[in-house]
């Protein structure tokens, strides 16, 4: 069994709660990642560059739980934060 990860204390501050709510409202509560299995409705917010690189919550995107989990898992396995390509981008 893995040790539980420590929650970053930045997530407990009013600045994060305001930034999270503003991001979800800006995106109309719609997932911006849109990977296979996407629910469409966002309830989470992803730090695109990781919270360590963005402690003031400036580079965010709304995400549904399945997409956020996939992105976070992929970023953790690579050992660095980098936004994945959006497979639904229309050129």
C-alpha positions in Angstrom: 0.0 0.0 0.0 1.3 3.4 -1.0 1.8 6.2 1.6 -0.8 8.9 1.3 0.4 12.1 -0.4 0.6 15.2 1.6 -1.9 17.8 0.5 -0.3 21.1 -0.6 -1.3 23.8 2.0 -1.9 26.2 -0.9 -5.2 24.3 -1.6 -6.5 25.3 1.9 -6.2 29.1 1.3 -8.9 31.5 0.2 -6.8 32.5 -2.9 -7.1 29.0 -4.3 -10.8 28.8 -3.6 -11.4 32.1 -5.4 -9.2 31.1 -8.3 -10.9 27.7 -8.6 -14.4 29.1 -8.6 -13.4 31.8 -11.1 -11.9 29.3 -13.5 -14.9 27.0 -13.4 -17.2 29.9 -14.0 -15.1 31.3 -16.8 -15.2 27.9 -18.6 -18.9 27.5 -17.9 -18.2 24.4 -15.8 -17.2 22.5 -18.9 -14.1 20.2 -19.1 -11.3 21.8 -21.1 -9.2 18.7 -21.4 -11.7 16.4 -23.2 -9.8 13.1 -23.3 -11.5 9.8 -24.1 -13.9 9.1 -21.2 -14.6 12.8 -20.6 -17.8 13.6 -18.7 -18.1 17.1 -20.2 -19.0 18.8 -16.9 -16.1 20.1 -14.9 -15.9 19.9 -11.1 -12.2 20.2 -10.7 -9.4 22.6 -11.8 -6.0 21.5 -13.1 -2.8 23.5 -12.6 -1.5 23.2 -16.2 2.1 23.7 -15.1 1.7 22.2 -11.6 1.2 24.0 -8.4 4.9 24.2 -7.7 5.4 26.2 -10.9 2.2 28.2 -10.5 1.7 28.9 -6.7 -0.5 31.9 -7.4 -3.0 29.9 -9.6 -2.6 31.8 -12.9 -2.4 28.9 -15.4 -5.5 26.8 -14.8 -8.1 24.9 -16.7 -11.4 23.3 -15.7 -11.6 19.5 -15.8 -13.9 16.6 -15.1 -12.6 14.0 -12.6 -11.7 11.3 -15.2 -9.7 13.8 -17.4 -8.0 15.4 -14.4 -7.0 11.9 -13.1 -5.5 10.9 -16.5 -3.5 14.1 -16.9 -2.2 14.0 -13.3 -1.3 10.4 -13.6 0.6 10.9 -16.9 2.4 14.0 -15.5 3.4 12.1 -12.4 4.8 9.2 -14.4 6.8 11.6 -16.6 8.2 13.3 -13.5 7.4 16.8 -14.7 4.4 18.9 -15.6 3.5 19.6 -19.2 0.1 20.1 -20.7 -1.0 17.2 -22.9 -2.2 17.8 -26.4 -5.9 18.4 -26.7 -7.2 15.6 -29.0 -10.3 17.6 -29.8 -8.6 20.7 -31.0 -10.0 21.9 -34.4 -7.4 23.5 -36.6 
